[in-house]
Amino acid sequence: MTEIAVLAQMPGLPSIQELITKKVHPTAQWSAAATAALTLQRTCALPMNEPATPAAACLGTPALDPGRSKVDLQDLLAQVDPAGLEAGIMLTGQHNKRVHRAILQRDGRISVLGRSWGTPTIAVRVATGSDDVDGWEFWRLTIAGVEQSLAEFRATHA
């Protein structure tokens, strides 16, 4: 947190911005603390009458697409037979010729590498180490004998 506070006070050099972006990335170690420190630092730097800007906006993260689905995995699991969720649903995906596996838990979280993740995209980034993979398209599941991506499942049941 101290490191982020120091970096945030430096002029907007591209190399400094790149360091900050790496530290607040969702797969970076201590990213939640780094994001909180960045938000706090930037909020404290504002004049008293200026509203705070979320850290994601300061980093140039695009705003959510208004047409984007607001349905999450927990909502979709209401469409699945509860007996089929008892042990979770196996998810698979392939990246760089390697098959990755995860478990979709009944609370809508995805278990990868011994931890639960709240979104398919964060789970795939942890599994693959790649930042350019969409978890909704990557993860595939089979329900009632039909294999489909999470995106296809969402489109069908949302």
C-alpha positions as CSV (number, residue, x, y, z in Angstrom):
1,M,0.0,0.0,0.0
2,T,2.9,2.3,0.8
3,E,4.5,1.6,-2.6
4,I,1.2,2.4,-4.4
5,A,0.8,5.6,-2.4
6,V,4.4,6.7,-3.5
7,L,3.8,5.8,-7.1
8,A,0.5,7.6,-7.2
9,Q,2.2,10.8,-6.1
10,M,4.6,10.7,-9.0
11,P,4.0,12.6,-12.3
12,G,2.0,10.6,-14.9
13,L,4.9,9.0,-16.6
14,P,3.9,6.0,-18.7
15,S,6.4,3.7,-16.8
16,I,4.9,4.7,-13.5
17,Q,1.3,4.2,-14.8
18,E,2.3,0.7,-16.1
19,L,3.7,-0.2,-12.6
20,I,0.4,0.9,-10.9
21,T,-1.7,-1.0,-13.5
22,K,0.2,-4.2,-12.8
23,K,-0.2,-3.9,-9.1
24,V,-4.0,-3.3,-9.2
25,H,-4.6,-6.0,-11.8
26,P,-7.1,-8.6,-10.4
27,T,-4.6,-11.4,-10.6
28,A,-1.7,-9.5,-9.0
29,Q,-0.8,-10.4,-5.4
30,W,-2.4,-8.0,-3.0
31,S,-4.3,-6.3,-5.8
32,A,-7.3,-5.4,-3.6
33,A,-5.0,-3.6,-1.1
34,A,-3.3,-1.9,-4.0
35,T,-6.6,-0.7,-5.5
36,A,-7.8,0.6,-2.1
37,A,-4.5,2.4,-1.6
38,L,-4.7,4.0,-5.0
39,T,-8.3,5.1,-4.5
40,L,-7.4,6.5,-1.1
41,Q,-4.4,8.3,-2.5
42,R,-6.2,9.8,-5.4
43,T,-9.2,10.8,-3.3
44,C,-7.0,12.6,-0.7
45,A,-5.3,14.4,-3.5
46,L,-8.6,16.0,-4.8
47,P,-9.8,19.5,-3.7
48,M,-12.5,19.3,-1.0
49,N,-15.3,20.2,-3.4
50,E,-14.4,17.7,-6.2
51,P,-16.1,14.3,-6.2
52,A,-13.9,11.2,-6.1
53,T,-13.3,9.1,-9.2
54,P,-13.2,5.3,-8.8
55,A,-9.7,3.8,-9.2
56,A,-10.8,1.8,-12.3
57,A,-11.7,5.0,-14.1
58,C,-8.4,6.6,-13.1
59,L,-6.6,3.7,-14.8
60,G,-8.5,4.1,-18.0
61,T,-10.6,0.9,-17.5
62,P,-13.5,1.1,-19.9
63,A,-17.0,1.7,-18.4
64,L,-19.3,-1.3,-18.5
65,D,-21.2,-1.7,-21.7
66,P,-24.8,-0.8,-21.0
67,G,-25.9,-3.7,-23.2
68,R,-23.8,-6.1,-21.2
69,S,-25.7,-8.8,-19.3
70,K,-26.2,-8.2,-15.6
71,V,-26.9,-11.9,-15.0
72,D,-24.3,-13.6,-12.9
73,L,-23.6,-17.3,-12.4
74,Q,-25.6,-17.6,-9.3
75,D,-28.7,-16.4,-11.2
76,L,-28.0,-19.0,-13.9
77,L,-27.7,-21.8,-11.4
78,A,-31.4,-21.4,-10.6
79,Q,-32.0,-23.1,-14.0
80,V,-30.0,-26.3,-13.0
81,D,-31.4,-29.3,-11.1
82,P,-30.2,-28.8,-7.5
83,A,-29.1,-32.5,-7.4
84,G,-26.7,-31.7,-10.2
85,L,-25.1,-29.0,-8.1
86,E,-24.4,-31.1,-5.0
87,A,-20.8,-31.7,-6.0
88,G,-20.5,-28.8,-8.3
89,I,-20.3,-28.7,-12.1
90,M,-17.1,-29.5,-13.9
91,L,-15.9,-26.7,-16.1
92,T,-13.2,-27.1,-18.8
93,G,-11.4,-24.9,-21.2
94,Q,-8.4,-25.0,-23.4
95,H,-5.6,-22.4,-23.7
96,N,-2.3,-22.8,-25.4
97,K,-3.0,-26.6,-26.1
98,R,-3.5,-27.2,-22.3
99,V,-6.8,-28.2,-20.8
100,H,-7.8,-26.3,-17.6
101,R,-10.4,-27.6,-15.1
102,A,-12.5,-25.8,-12.5
103,I,-15.6,-26.5,-10.5
104,L,-18.7,-24.3,-10.7
105,Q,-20.0,-24.3,-7.1
106,R,-23.6,-24.0,-6.1
107,D,-23.0,-20.5,-4.8
108,G,-22.0,-19.4,-8.3
109,R,-18.3,-19.1,-7.5
110,I,-15.7,-21.0,-9.6
111,S,-13.0,-23.0,-7.8
112,V,-9.6,-23.0,-9.5
113,L,-6.3,-24.0,-7.9
114,G,-7.9,-24.5,-4.5
115,R,-9.6,-21.0,-4.3
116,S,-13.0,-19.7,-5.2
117,W,-13.4,-16.8,-7.6
118,G,-16.4,-14.6,-8.1
119,T,-16.3,-14.3,-11.9
120,P,-15.5,-16.6,-14.8
121,T,-12.9,-14.1,-16.2
122,I,-11.0,-13.8,-13.0
123,A,-11.0,-17.6,-12.6
124,V,-9.7,-18.1,-16.2
125,R,-7.0,-15.5,-15.7
126,V,-5.8,-17.4,-12.5
127,A,-6.0,-20.7,-14.3
128,T,-4.1,-19.7,-17.5
129,G,-2.0,-16.7,-16.3
130,S,-3.3,-14.8,-19.3
131,D,-5.1,-11.5,-19.2
132,D,-6.7,-11.7,-22.6
133,V,-9.1,-14.5,-22.1
134,D,-12.9,-14.0,-21.6
135,G,-14.0,-16.4,-18.9
136,W,-17.6,-16.5,-20.2
137,E,-16.4,-17.8,-23.6
138,F,-13.5,-19.9,-22.2
139,W,-15.2,-22.1,-19.6
140,R,-17.4,-24.9,-21.0
141,L,-19.9,-27.1,-19.1
142,T,-22.2,-30.0,-19.9
143,I,-25.8,-29.9,-18.6
144,A,-28.3,-32.5,-19.6
145,G,-25.8,-33.9,-22.2
146,V,-25.3,-30.6,-23.9
147,E,-21.8,-29.0,-23.9
148,Q,-21.8,-25.3,-24.1
149,S,-19.8,-22.2,-23.0
150,L,-20.9,-20.2,-20.0
151,A,-21.8,-17.4,-22.5
152,E,-24.0,-19.8,-24.5
153,F,-25.6,-21.0,-21.2
154,R,-26.2,-17.4,-20.2
155,A,-27.7,-16.5,-23.5
156,T,-30.1,-19.4,-23.4
157,H,-31.2,-19.0,-19.8
158,A,-30.9,-15.3,-19.0
